[in-house]
Amino acid sequence: MQAQPYHQNSGFAPGSGPNEVVRTGIPRPLRWLVPGLLGLIVLYAALPIVMMLDREFLGTSILRNNPGLDPGWLDQSVNNAIIYTASLHAIDIALATWFVVKALQGRNWARIALTVYLVLATVLGMISVAAGPEYYWAAFGADAIHVAMLVLLWLPRSSRAYYAARRRTRTPITA
């Protein structure tokens, strides 16, 4: 007599059921989020450093965009631009890192939050590009990574299946 596999028509893998979390590896496309994040961290950290190292270049950019600026305010404007950029990019690094870590853990809310973050960062990057060519390298580099990460989150079938499996296996909280 041959043993019959009882899971054959259940729709679940052996040892799993509708209330059990199925442990599967992170799909390869989602694993590429980590190098993308590292690239963003490098670009986000590099921009304020470059601005600090070449204050004259930054000053020229500020004067080109604000020709009526009193030269006495230029030094303060350069300082403000550096502080603003460093602060904003520190927040960006923290948010992007948190969202990527949680998204890789299968949290769909993090996938959605990361998507919103990447879309907003791309739009704001295009606004920076419109301000002038001085920092195209950072804006276009970051925007290319943003778009690649968006594609990795949503296009590959394995990425979509990863989050769908996580949604199906979550046990609802009952009171």
N, C-alpha and C positions, 0 to 999 in steps of 0.2 A: 504494500500500500504506500502510495506517495503522499507526502505531507502537502497540504494545500496552503499556499500563502494567503493569510486572511487579509492582508493589506492590499491585495491585488486590485480590488475595485473601490477601495475606500477613498482614493484621491490623496492620500497622505503617504509619505515615505515611511518605511518600517521604523517603529519606535517613536513615531510622531503622531499627533492628533490635533484636533482643532484648538485645543487649549494649551498646547505645548509649543515652546519657542524652538523653531528649527534653526540650528546653528550652521550657517554656511559661510564660506569665505567671502570676503569683500570682492566684488567683481573687478576685473582688471581695469576697465575704464574709470571706475571710482578711485582705484589706487593711484591713478595719475593726478588726482586732486592734490596729493601731497607735494609732488614736484612743482605743480602750479602755485600752490601756496608759498613754497620756498622762493619761487621766482618773484611773487608779489612782495614778500617780505624784503627781499634784496632791493627791489625797485622803490618800495615805500620808504625804506631806510636811507637809500642812496640819495634821493632827491633833496631832503633837507641838508644832508651833509655837503652835497655839491653847492647848494645855495650858500651855506656858511663859508665854504672855502673860496668861493668866487662872488663876493658881495658886490663887486663893481659890475659884474655881468648882470646880477639880479637888479641892481640899481638902474642900469640901462633899460632893462625890460620894464621896470616900474615907470620910468620917465616916458618911455615910448607909449605906454598905455594911458598915462596920465600927464599929458604935456603941460598942463597948468599947475602941476604940483610945485609948491615952493621948495627950492633946493634945501632950505633949512630943515624941511620935514623928511628929506630923502633917507637919512640914516635911520630915523624912527620907522619909516615905512619898510625899509629893508629888514629891520629887526622884527617888526610885526609879521611880515611875510614868512620869515623863517620860523618864528614861534607858531604861527597858525599852521603852516605846513607840517612841522614836526609833531604838533599835537594831533592834528587830524590823521596823520599817517600812523601814529601810535595807536589811536582808537581803531583805525582800519585793520592794523595787524592783529589786535586783540579780538575784534569781532570776527574777522575772516578765519582766524585760527580756531576759535570756539565753534563757529558754524561748521567748519570742515571736520573737526574732531567728532562733533555730534552727528553730522551727516554720515560719516563713515561707520558710526555705531548703529546706523539704520533708523535714525530719528527723522521721520518725514517732515516734522515742523522745522528742523534744521535745514533740510533740503530746500524747503520753501523760503525760509529766512535767508539762506545763502543765495538763492536765486534773486530775491528782492535786492539784497546787498550788491550783488554783481551787476545787476541792471542799473541801479542807481550810480554805482561807481563808474560804470562805462559812460553813462550820460554826463556825469560831472567831469570825467576825463575829457570828453569832447568839448565841454565848455572851457577847460584849461587849454586845449589845443587852439580854440578860437582866440585866445588871448595873445598868442604869439608863438613863434617857432623855437624859442629858447629851450624849452624843455619837452620837445616832441618825443625824444627818446624815452622819457619816463611815461608820458601819457599814452603813446601808441604801444609801447611794450606792455604796460599794465592792461590796457584795453584788449590787446590780443589774448592775454592770459585770461581776462574776465570772460571773453567769448568762448575760449576753449573750455573753461571750467563749466560754463553753462551747457555747452554741448555734451560734455561728459556726464553731467547730472541728469539730462533728460533724453538724449537721443539713443544711446545704446539700449538695446532690448534687455541686456543683463542688468543695467542700472535700474531700469523701470521695474524689472522682476524682483530685484533686491528689496526695493521699498514696498512693493505690493506684497511680498511674502511677509515682511515685517508687520504690515497692517493686518494681514489675515491671522497672524499668530498672536497678536496682542490679546490678552485676556481682559475683558471689561471689568471695571471695578464696580462691585455691587455693594450696596449699603445694607 
